[in-house]
Structure formats: structure tokens, C-alpha cells
């Protein structure tokens, strides 16, 4: 399949641009005409190696884009606009995002061809997520697409806001830590060697702390070229290991056991998965199917296996709350709240409350983490500066005391 860029005009005389995958130009022309458009130009999209490499990083869709698209589509359909007209309007607003333009354009063409919206976005599942696509399909089957879109928009906006708060709170510590590492690296490579060479000219025995600093500096100078490779090596190992389920499980289990960060990670996952589970249940998807979908979108192998185990046991007839409790993964409050939801028949509402609770807990944990990191950073800075000062000043003091 090749990609073709095309320009066409609709019956109102408005120019329409788009991207289609087809075997040849004839197929593209037939597709354009079938959609009630008048083709103007059709050109095959050709990309070099550099373009392909760049496109992997630039052709991405963020959570905010998807949330905005969902909210706008929901608003238009609630206002009574037909799905095709709503998609057409949204497509014309996506010219700044080629990939999003392509997705909406193909979705519009698919819907015009008589297929549902769920089928149109199913091929872009890696961008929208399994839960999003399943909810759209369920909404169309149940005739409540507008309501599902509105709930999806609320869900995505809540998740985007939560992520923004977490990222915003972590910016300061990350910048400070990276700055500390860069300053230490520069000191070891450029500053310390000049000072130590100056001390050698004066002769005399160097203090132990100064010799230690010189040894660290010499070692850093010898292997400095390896430092930029460390992040790449870690990324490569993790990327390769992600292909193995046992590696993912051990890695994710280790991450969950880390002090402070592990608890924060666990709360974040619980908040996201329970929100998605609530969304799927409210869309009319069965509990077992919802649990399987949430397992795939959890982003953590420990929780993925837990949700799959729960789905298997629920399918056999076990109580939902007991299944959650037996995994030993979820906090006690989750088990208690699910038992309440199961008893009252309002599991989707209870899960949404659980999600809100853990989202709030995660925000508090982030604030506590940043509050704890700040004094820790000051201590590390104080120790590092003190070490450098003593290591640099002591030889000068010893030399002056000899005169």
C-alpha cells in the first residue's frame, strides 16, 4: 500500500486536502469521487530515510489532542450535528497536526462509506487505546454514542489534568538533579584537573580527601565518553526486555517496591485503571470483557496479570470483591469499595469514586515527594560542596603552613 496526498473540492467549492492509502492513483480517484468530492490533484507521498526517522518522533498524538477531539465531537453531536458533518468540521481544524488530520479524514471516509465510527478508529487503536475504541463501539451498538463521547471526554480530561499535575510537581526536582549531575561532571573534567596540576607543581604530600578527589577526576576523564551511552544502554536493555513477559513482571514488581516512588506508581495505576473500568462498564461492556481491556491498558505487568486473573475468576462465578482481594495487589479500600458497589449494583459509580480518591492520594504523594526531595537535594548539595571545598582548601592550607 502506498500513501497519496490529494486535493479536491466539495459541492460548495471548498478545497479539501487529505492523505489516503491505496494501491495506485486510480483507486484514490475512485475513493475521492465515491465521497462526493471532485479530485484536483493526487500525488504519491515519498519520504527519504531522514523523513521516516523524523516522522517517528513528530507524528504522535498526545492525550490532550485526543481529549480535545473527543470533547469537540461530543459537543457537536449533542448540538444535533450529524456524525459526518461533525467529523468534516473537525478534520478542517486538524491541518496543524498531519497525523490527526489523516485519522479524522479516514474516519470520515469510512463513516461516509456506511461503516461505524468504531470500525474507523479501530486501526488507530495504538493512539486512542483499547478502552476508548471499545467504548465507542459499545456506544454505537447501544445507540448512546453522544453520552459515551461525553463520558470519554470527561475521563480523558481528568486523566490529562492528573498527568499535568504530576509532571508539573516533578519538574523542579528533575531540573535540579540534572543540573547537579552536569555541574559535577564539568567540575571533574575541567576544573579539578587544573587545580590538582597546580598542587603537583608545589610538591608535597596531598591530603587523603584531595587524593580521593583526584582519583575520581582521573577516572571520570578516562571514561567520560561512556556517560552519554549510559541512558542509551539502559533504554536498549529495557526496550529488549519489554518483549519478555517475565522480565516485565520482575521489573514492574521491583518498581512497585521502591520507597515512595513505588507507592506513587501503584496509586497512579489504580486511579487510571479504575477510571477506565468505570467508563467501560457505564458504556455497557460486560464486566469480564472490561477487566480484560483494562488489563491491557494498565501499563504494568503486575496489575495486568491481576486483572486477567480477576476476569478469569469472575467468569467462573466468584464474587468480584473476593477476586480483587485475593490478588494481594490492590489496597484494602479498593476491595471494600468494590464490595459496596457489588452489593448496591452501582459498581461503575463506586469505581469512579475510587479513581477520584486515588487520584487525590497520588497528588498528595507527589507533593510529599517534592517536599521531601527539596531538603534532600540541599543536603546532597551541602555535602558535595563541602567535600570540594575541603579537598581544594586543605592542600593550600598545608602548603601555607610549611612556609
Phi and psi in degrees as a GROMACS rama.xvg file:
@    title "Ramachandran Plot"
@    xaxis  label "Phi"
@    yaxis  label "Psi"
@TYPE xy
-110.352  161.453  UNK-2
-107.108  134.764  UNK-3
-125.834  132.121  UNK-4
-90.8086  135.106  UNK-5
-134.796  155.538  UNK-6
-124.872  138.198  UNK-7
-149.163  169.448  UNK-8
-121.87  141.004  UNK-9
-88.4872  -176.326  UNK-10
-72.1441  -11.1356  UNK-11
-91.577  -0.431432  UNK-12
85.728  7.72614  UNK-13
-85.3643  136.095  UNK-14
-76.6698  132.649  UNK-15
-120.508  132.48  UNK-16
-114.51  152.373  UNK-17
-169.138  177.897  UNK-18
-132.687  128.032  UNK-19
-129.247  146.618  UNK-20
-98.565  128.906  UNK-21
-157.639  170.545  UNK-22
-77.065  -38.9796  UNK-23
-153.026  179.062  UNK-24
-66.4343  -32.963  UNK-25
-60.9894  -42.7666  UNK-26
-64.4598  -37.779  UNK-27
-64.2339  -45.6793  UNK-28
-60.6756  -41.3187  UNK-29
-65.5831  -38.1606  UNK-30
-67.1598  -40.5919  UNK-31
-64.0854  -45.1111  UNK-32
-66.1911  -35.6505  UNK-33
-65.0506  -23.9357  UNK-34
-91.9677  10.9985  UNK-35
77.6244  25.1964  UNK-36
-113.184  157.51  UNK-37
-105.1  110.725  UNK-38
-67.1245  138.309  UNK-39
-108.216  -57.3389  UNK-40
-138.412  147.42  UNK-41
-137.402  120.634  UNK-42
-131.936  139.448  UNK-43
-72.8199  134.737  UNK-44
-84.3908  118.982  UNK-45
-115.453  135.166  UNK-46
-129.11  138.658  UNK-47
-83.9183  -179.46  UNK-48
-63.3668  -39.5215  UNK-49
-65.345  -42.5057  UNK-50
-62.4727  -40.4021  UNK-51
-64.2671  -41.3261  UNK-52
-64.5806  -45.0764  UNK-53
-66.1689  -37.465  UNK-54
-64.5209  -27.0815  UNK-55
-64.7288  -28.2301  UNK-56
-98.2672  -30.4368  UNK-57
-88.6452  -29.0566  UNK-58
-86.7839  71.7182  UNK-59
-130.192  155.23  UNK-60
-120.24  124.89  UNK-61
-88.0391  165.873  UNK-62
-60.3157  -35.5378  UNK-63
-64.4574  -40.4167  UNK-64
-62.428  -43.2223  UNK-65
-66.6447  -40.8562  UNK-66
-63.1736  -42.7417  UNK-67
-64.4506  -44.5689  UNK-68
-59.262  -44.7773  UNK-69
-65.6718  -42.9483  UNK-70
-64.5585  -43.607  UNK-71
-65.1793  -42.0685  UNK-72
-64.4456  -40.7901  UNK-73
-62.937  -44.072  UNK-74
-63.6004  -43.6141  UNK-75
-64.6516  -42.705  UNK-76
-70.9047  -35.4097  UNK-77
-64.1968  -31.999  UNK-78
-76.2121  -3.02944  UNK-79
99.0258  7.04767  UNK-80
-78.3996  135.075  UNK-81
-61.3998  154.405  UNK-82
-59.0461  -42.2253  UNK-83
-64.6789  -40.4838  UNK-84
-67.2092  -38.9727  UNK-85
-64.2837  -44.0556  UNK-86
-65.5131  -37.4926  UNK-87
-62.9798  -43.7732  UNK-88
-64.2985  -42.373  UNK-89
-66.8142  -37.9127  UNK-90
-59.3462  -41.7139  UNK-91
-68.0595  -16.3023  UNK-92
-92.4935  -3.49763  UNK-93
-102.909  18.0097  UNK-94
-66.7456  -22.1802  UNK-95
-78.5418  -12.9456  UNK-96
-123.816  94.2106  UNK-97
-55.9997  -41.4315  UNK-98
-67.5364  -43.8675  UNK-99
-65.3362  -37.4786  UNK-100
-60.4008  -44.3426  UNK-101
-62.4903  -43.0401  UNK-102
-63.5254  -48.5916  UNK-103
-65.9899  -37.5815  UNK-104
-63.9811  -45.768  UNK-105
-67.2801  -36.8519  UNK-106
-62.748  -41.3725  UNK-107
-63.1935  -45.052  UNK-108
-64.7233  -37.5059  UNK-109
-67.1758  -44.5245  UNK-110
-65.679  -40.042  UNK-111
-62.2831  -27.6727  UNK-112
-80.1333  0.652061  UNK-113
100.059  3.01342  UNK-114
-95.7462  157.124  UNK-115
-73.0377  162.947  UNK-116
-63.9888  -36.6027  UNK-117
-58.3904  -41.1314  UNK-118
-68.5676  -30.688  UNK-119
-69.2232  -37.8842  UNK-120
-98.1476  -0.047956  UNK-121
-62.2991  -35.0946  UNK-122
-71.872  -13.6864  UNK-123
-108.088  32.2986  UNK-124
-60.2714  -30.6286  UNK-125
-67.6899  -21.5761  UNK-126
-90.8538  -45.5993  UNK-127
-84.3013  -29.0753  UNK-128
97.2836  151.392  UNK-129
-61.2465  -42.6163  UNK-130
-64.6963  -40.1703  UNK-131
-61.8513  -50.3359  UNK-132
-64.2578  -43.1239  UNK-133
-63.1217  -38.2876  UNK-134
-66.2586  -41.5515  UNK-135
-62.1899  -44.9172  UNK-136
-62.595  -43.3732  UNK-137
-65.4206  -38.8633  UNK-138
-63.9125  -39.3418  UNK-139
-69.0558  -40.2538  UNK-140
-66.1073  -35.0197  UNK-141
-89.2431  -2.86298  UNK-142
71.964  23.5946  UNK-143
-126.041  40.9507  UNK-144
-60.8813  -40.1346  UNK-145
-60.5287  -45.0615  UNK-146
-64.7333  -41.431  UNK-147
-66.33  -41.4354  UNK-148
-60.9671  -40.5373  UNK-149
-64.0649  -43.0724  UNK-150
-67.9  -38.766  UNK-151
-61.9636  -42.3032  UNK-152
-62.4329  -44.2348  UNK-153
-60.3454  -43.1991  UNK-154
-63.3679  -47.1171  UNK-155
-67.6807  -39.8333  UNK-156
-65.9158  -38.5284  UNK-157
-64.8168  -41.9158  UNK-158
-66.3159  -40.8112  UNK-159
-65.0984  -40.1355  UNK-160
-65.0085  -41.163  UNK-161
-63.6131  -45.618  UNK-162
-61.9268  -40.0017  UNK-163
-61.7294  -40.5308  UNK-164
-65.5745  -42.5136  UNK-165
-64.7632  -46.8115  UNK-166
-63.7546  -42.0905  UNK-167
-61.6014  -38.5663  UNK-168
-71.7738  -25.2858  UNK-169
-92.6496  -8.24316  UNK-170
-61.3444  -49.4019  UNK-171
-59.6682  -51.8252  UNK-172
-60.1849  -39.5017  UNK-173
-64.5707  -44.4466  UNK-174
-61.4992  -43.7837  UNK-175
-64.6996  -44.8711  UNK-176
-64.0892  -44.651  UNK-177
-62.1483  -41.4117  UNK-178
-61.4249  -41.6586  UNK-179
-61.026  -43.8098  UNK-180
-64.1561  -43.1435  UNK-181
-64.3811  -43.1612  UNK-182
-63.4744  -44.2035  UNK-183
-62.0061  -40.7894  UNK-184
-63.5451  -44.992  UNK-185
-63.57  -41.9145  UNK-186
-60.3717  -45.0191  UNK-187
-68.9456  -33.3644  UNK-188
-84.7718  -41.4148  UNK-189
-111.675  -40.737  UNK-190
-84.0274  -53.2787  UNK-191
-59.747  -44.0656  UNK-192
-57.2629  -37.6746  UNK-193
-68.032  -38.5093  UNK-194
-67.668  -44.3966  UNK-195
-66.9794  -35.387  UNK-196
-66.271  -32.6464  UNK-197
-66.7287  -41.2062  UNK-198
-66.2153  -36.034  UNK-199
-64.6596  -32.0721  UNK-200
-64.2466  -31.1225  UNK-201
-81.0118  -16.2947  UNK-202
74.2435  -171.46  UNK-203
91.2741  164.556  UNK-204
-82.5922  128.987  UNK-205
-82.5365  143.821  UNK-206
-61.5348  158.24  UNK-207
-60.4514  -40.3803  UNK-208
-66.0025  -34.0263  UNK-209
-71.7743  -40.3086  UNK-210
-62.4677  -37.3283  UNK-211
-63.1587  -42.9271  UNK-212
-63.5768  -40.3462  UNK-213
-64.8753  -39.089  UNK-214
-64.7455  -42.1909  UNK-215
-63.3965  -42.6772  UNK-216
-63.47  -45.4704  UNK-217
-62.2006  -41.1112  UNK-218
-65.1903  -40.9994  UNK-219
-64.7572  -40.3918  UNK-220
-63.9445  -37.8888  UNK-221
-70.0073  -34.1648  UNK-222
-116.584  21.6398  UNK-223
-57.4959  -33.2883  UNK-224
-69.9789  -14.2034  UNK-225
-82.6337  -23.4021  UNK-226
-60.4996  -43.696  UNK-227
-64.3858  -21.9391  UNK-228
-82.2993  -16.9766  UNK-229
-60.5194  -50.6238  UNK-230
-59.6644  -38.3428  UNK-231
-66.0411  -40.7911  UNK-232
-64.8981  -42.8225  UNK-233
-62.9556  -44.1744  UNK-234
-61.6596  -41.8746  UNK-235
-64.3937  -43.6272  UNK-236
-63.0337  -45.8816  UNK-237
-65.2472  -40.0427  UNK-238
-64.5509  -41.7051  UNK-239
-69.1518  -42.3643  UNK-240
-66.2729  -26.6327  UNK-241
-62.9005  -19.2878  UNK-242
-74.3268  -16.6325  UNK-243
-105.953  124.642  UNK-244
-63.7951  -39.4007  UNK-245
-66.8835  -37.6336  UNK-246
-63.7584  -45.2341  UNK-247
-60.0961  -41.8899  UNK-248
-63.397  -47.2034  UNK-249
-65.8219  -40.4451  UNK-250
-64.5933  -47.0734  UNK-251
-67.6508  -35.8434  UNK-252
-65.4403  -40.627  UNK-253
-63.8011  -42.9481  UNK-254
-62.3766  -34.909  UNK-255
-73.1221  -18.9658  UNK-256
-93.1906  -4.53469  UNK-257
-64.4858  142.455  UNK-258
-61.1912  137.031  UNK-259
63.8313  -58.9865  UNK-260
-63.7782  -36.8731  UNK-261
-64.3408  -43.9947  UNK-262
-65.1729  -40.7315  UNK-263
-62.882  -43.4745  UNK-264
-61.3563  -42.7912  UNK-265
-63.6387  -45.0196  UNK-266
-63.6852  -39.3597  UNK-267
-64.1172  -43.4994  UNK-268
-64.35  -44.0423  UNK-269
-62.063  -41.7102  UNK-270
-62.6163  -44.3129  UNK-271
-71.1844  -43.3771  UNK-272
-71.1794  -39.9881  UNK-273
-68.3657  -33.1845  UNK-274
-64.8746  -44.7094  UNK-275
-65.2223  -40.4422  UNK-276
-63.749  -40.9085  UNK-277
-61.7732  -42.6366  UNK-278
-62.3156  -44.9958  UNK-279
-66.1859  -40.7646  UNK-280
-66.5457  -41.0371  UNK-281
-68.0317  -21.5654  UNK-282
-80.7673  -6.25451  UNK-283
95.3606  9.13126  UNK-284
-80.1248  141.558  UNK-285
-61.4833  154.676  UNK-286
-61.2507  -43.9158  UNK-287
-62.7672  -45.8748  UNK-288
-65.3394  -38.8127  UNK-289
-62.5795  -42.4028  UNK-290
-63.3471  -38.9222  UNK-291
-67.2325  -39.3529  UNK-292
-66.1531  -45.1441  UNK-293
-61.7234  -35.786  UNK-294
-59.2608  -39.8933  UNK-295
-74.602  -25.3108  UNK-296
-101.624  4.14538  UNK-297
-67.1533  -31.3751  UNK-298
76.992  11.4309  UNK-299
-143.693  126.548  UNK-300
-65.0123  -34.1329  UNK-301
-63.1255  -48.4626  UNK-302
-72.8977  -30.9694  UNK-303
-61.3358  -47.2527  UNK-304
-66.1589  -36.0304  UNK-305
-63.35  -46.308  UNK-306
-67.1034  -37.7005  UNK-307
-65.9953  -38.7891  UNK-308
-63.9513  -41.5607  UNK-309
-63.2145  -42.9324  UNK-310
-60.8726  -42.2376  UNK-311
-63.6209  -43.1911  UNK-312
-73.6619  -37.3713  UNK-313
-63.5037  -38.1918  UNK-314
-63.1413  -28.1253  UNK-315
-84.4933  -7.22269  UNK-316
109.008  4.49855  UNK-317
-73.3121  154.882  UNK-318
-66.8785  140.865  UNK-319
-62.0076  -46.8313  UNK-320
-60.8278  -40.6366  UNK-321
-64.4656  -38.09  UNK-322
-64.1407  -42.4804  UNK-323
-64.148  -41.6075  UNK-324
-67.6208  -39.141  UNK-325
-69.0256  -19.6846  UNK-326
-67.9088  -29.0814  UNK-327
71.4927  13.16  UNK-328
-100.695  -37.7347  UNK-329
-88.6727  144.993  UNK-330
-59.968  157.594  UNK-331
-59.7879  -37.8953  UNK-332
-62.0652  -31.1051  UNK-333
-65.3355  -46.3105  UNK-334
-61.1607  -41.7811  UNK-335
-66.7057  -43.9988  UNK-336
-66.3545  -38.9262  UNK-337
-66.7358  -37.8837  UNK-338
-60.3222  -40.0395  UNK-339
-65.2617  -45.2474  UNK-340
-63.8548  -37.3127  UNK-341
-66.9934  -39.0051  UNK-342
-71.473  -35.1126  UNK-343
-92.0328  -11.157  UNK-344
76.9894  17.8109  UNK-345
-121.873  50.9673  UNK-346
-62.8554  -39.2782  UNK-347
-64.0732  -39.4229  UNK-348
-68.213  -41.3829  UNK-349
-64.9833  -41.366  UNK-350
-62.3654  -36.8369  UNK-351
-65.6086  -37.7564  UNK-352
-67.0486  -39.2009  UNK-353
-60.408  -43.0005  UNK-354
-61.4641  -46.5918  UNK-355
-60.9463  -40.3443  UNK-356
-62.2344  -47.7833  UNK-357
-75.2125  -25.995  UNK-358
-64.9112  -42.2099  UNK-359
-65.3355  -41.989  UNK-360
-62.3856  -38.7609  UNK-361
-65.4396  -40.5357  UNK-362
-62.6577  -41.6326  UNK-363
-65.3686  -38.3324  UNK-364
-64.7709  -38.9143  UNK-365
-63.83  -43.9518  UNK-366
-62.3455  -41.0435  UNK-367
-65.1822  -39.1926  UNK-368
-64.4342  -46.2614  UNK-369
-66.2562  -35.5467  UNK-370
-65.9683  -34.8187  UNK-371
-77.7702  -31.9258  UNK-372
-69.9266  -38.1469  UNK-373
-57.3444  -52.8156  UNK-374
-66.1201  -31.7924  UNK-375
-64.4391  -41.2587  UNK-376
-61.8421  -41.8954  UNK-377
-63.1099  -39.0274  UNK-378
-64.6633  -46.7175  UNK-379
-62.1306  -43.0026  UNK-380
-61.1218  -43.8363  UNK-381
-62.3093  -44.1062  UNK-382
-64.8741  -43.7859  UNK-383
-64.2907  -45.7995  UNK-384
-65.06  -41.2362  UNK-385
-61.3638  -41.7962  UNK-386
-61.8947  -45.4062  UNK-387
-64.6675  -43.415  UNK-388
-62.4943  -47.4635  UNK-389
-63.8828  -43.6911  UNK-390
-64.1804  -31.9263  UNK-391
-86.0528  -39.1261  UNK-392
-77.6926  -36.8733  UNK-393
-57.8146  -44.9084  UNK-394
-61.4008  -38.3256  UNK-395
-63.551  -42.0451  UNK-396
-63.8536  -42.1732  UNK-397
-65.6437  -38.8781  UNK-398
-66.3517  -42.5073  UNK-399
-69.3663  -28.9599  UNK-400
-74.2492  -19.1763  UNK-401
-77.6338  -21.7089  UNK-402
